[in-house]
Structure formats: C-alpha cells, structure tokens
Amino acid sequence: MPRQTLKALRRAYAEELRIAGPVRGNPRVIDAFAKVPREKFLPPGPWTLHGTVSWRTPDANPAWVSHNVLISLDARKNLNNGSPSFWAYLFDQINLKPGEHVLQVGAGSGYYTAILAELVGRRGHIRAIEYDKRLAGIARENLKALPQVELIYGDASVCDPGHDLDVIVAFTGGTHPPSRWLTRLASGGRLLMPLVGDDTHGFMLRAVHRGQQRFDAKALAHVWIYLAKGFREKGEASELKRAIGRLDGKLPSLRALHVGPVSKARRKEAFYATRTFWLSRTR
Ligand SMILES: C[S@@+](CC[C@H](N)C(=O)[O-])C[C@H]1O[C@@H](n2cnc3c(N)ncnc32)[C@H](O)[C@@H]1O
C-alpha cells in the first residue's frame, strides 16, 4: 500500500475516533492517533479482529488495522490491543499536556504508550511498566525511538512509580490504587484506573488531586478489562462486585476518593471502601 494512502487511512481512523469516543476537548488526541502506526505494535499479520464477530484478515496489509476494532495480541491469554475509541475518550478526559510526567501501568506491546508519548511530547516523560516479560521486551523494542519513554519490566504495584507524576493511567483492572501511586501524584494530577470485580466488569475511575491528599472522583465509563496482578484483593473484588450490582447498570455517582479506611460515622456516604481508600458518593 502506498505510504500516502496509509497516512490518509490513519487520519480517517483518527477522525472517526473523534465521533466514536467522543473526543470533544483536546484535538491533540486525534492527531496522536493519526500519527502512530498501529501495525507496528501488533504481532505480524494476518490479524484476528474482534468486530460483531471475531475474524481473521486474509493477509498482512496494514490497512486492516487502522480501524476502531479490538485486535488480538495473545489469544491464549485473552489479551487484545484495546478499543481505540474507548482510550481516545479517556485520554481526552484526563487532558494530557506537553511536558507532563506519566506512569503507565500495563504497557502491553506499547501502542497506547506511543500515543501517550505523542501527547506529552519530547519534554514529557512516560514510565511504562509491564508485568509480562515477553510483552515488556516487545514494547521496549517497539518504543526504542522515543526518548521520552522508559519501559520497565515488573509489577507496577511494587515498582518505583516515579515522583511528581501528573498522570497515572492503568490499562488493567485492580480493586484499589496502591498508596504509593496516590502519594506521588502532584497537585492537579490525574489518576485513571479501571476498578473491576473478578468478572472483569467495573468502571473507569478518574481521581483528580486537589492537594493535601484530597481527590475529586468520577466514574467515566463502564469497562470490561484484563485483571491486574498486584493491586487486587479477593475480598475487595467481591465487595466491589456487590456495590456495582446495586447500581442496576448505571455508573456510580461519585464525589471524592478518600485515603485511608472509612470511619464508622461516614460509612453511609461510602459507595465502596477498602482498608486503604474509599469512594464517597454524591447521593
Ligand atoms: C489489557 S493489557 C494492555 C494492552 C495494551 N493496551 C496494548 O494495547 O498493548 C493489560 C496489561 O497489563 C499488564 N499488567 C497486569 N498487571 C500489571 C502490573 N501489576 N504491573 C504492570 N503491568 C501489569 C498485563 O501483563 C497486560 O499486558
């Protein structure tokens, strides 16, 4: 396929994400998706695409993958490359800016790391942590041309997350944010993470640090996602599933993320509480 045609296709794909996301705030999100070649971050084609049904592309033409579909990364582990419109929407909601410092949890093979790297630019920094050794090696290779990316193989719940982080974004579902993430988030910093039960279903939590460990909280979207290692606990997962089950399919209406356990006096305000943090609701 001629280079120019592929470039035009990638722009059309990115423009589609503007509507499908939607992306209404930060047009740089669209430009980042238009710039990064998705095929570079996938296993060699043909690929398995997950549309209404899962199907195999007839060949390895890169034109197949610049579309708003899930694509298998590792079928045995049920791992895929994520929904572009879903992540485009979420990146818009955390308003990434040039020069910002980001912790990415669960880099996979690096596609969204490269998008994040576009958004923060060369003056920014992405510490991307991946638990799967094979994928971490692939991501490191895929991202080697980007000096603002530091790829680490390990468990992000115990690795050093870095200091003065502007953004923490997790691509894998936990039941609590590790305390060391929250204490490293700068004032104005945003945490974006999937909170999910053992059935892989939950919601994307956005928490904004207002200083002195006070955080606004909002549930941005429903999510079904790969379960994390390290920042999940069985009891919390059951409690979370029960809390989500009481919502009748709606998203929780959250007010704030509180650090530490909930007091007896405030128990009634809690949507979900663990030993290390709790979420209060608006009503
Ligand atoms: C849904 S996949 C991310 C795929 C990625 N969006 C992509 O397109 O390549 C989630 C990833 O999180 C990783 N992961 C799970 N727990 C982790 C942890 N504690 N620290 C770092 N990575 C973790 C998994 O190994 C998996 O690769």
The ligand as a Gaussian input file, in Angstrom:
#p B3LYP/6-31G(d) Opt

LIG

0 1
 C       -5.149000      -5.105000      28.534000
 S       -3.440000      -5.381000      28.562000
 C       -2.808000      -3.890000      27.887000
 C       -2.642000      -3.983000      26.414000
 C       -2.202000      -2.669000      25.809000
 N       -3.274000      -1.710000      25.895000
 C       -1.819000      -2.850000      24.383000
 O       -2.554000      -2.415000      23.523000
 O       -0.775000      -3.437000      24.127000
 C       -3.070000      -5.223000      30.251000
 C       -1.608000      -5.421000      30.569000
 O       -1.398000      -5.113000      31.935000
 C       -0.324000      -5.925000      32.383000
 N       -0.331000      -5.925000      33.853000
 C       -1.193000      -6.552000      34.701000
 N       -0.875000      -6.282000      35.984000
 C        0.208000      -5.471000      35.951000
 C        1.021000      -4.876000      36.960000
 N        0.776000      -5.042000      38.264000
 N        2.069000      -4.117000      36.574000
 C        2.347000      -3.920000      35.255000
 N        1.614000      -4.472000      34.252000
 C        0.556000      -5.236000      34.600000
 C       -0.617000      -7.273000      31.729000
 O        0.547000      -8.069000      31.685000
 C       -1.137000      -6.846000      30.364000
 O       -0.125000      -6.849000      29.402000

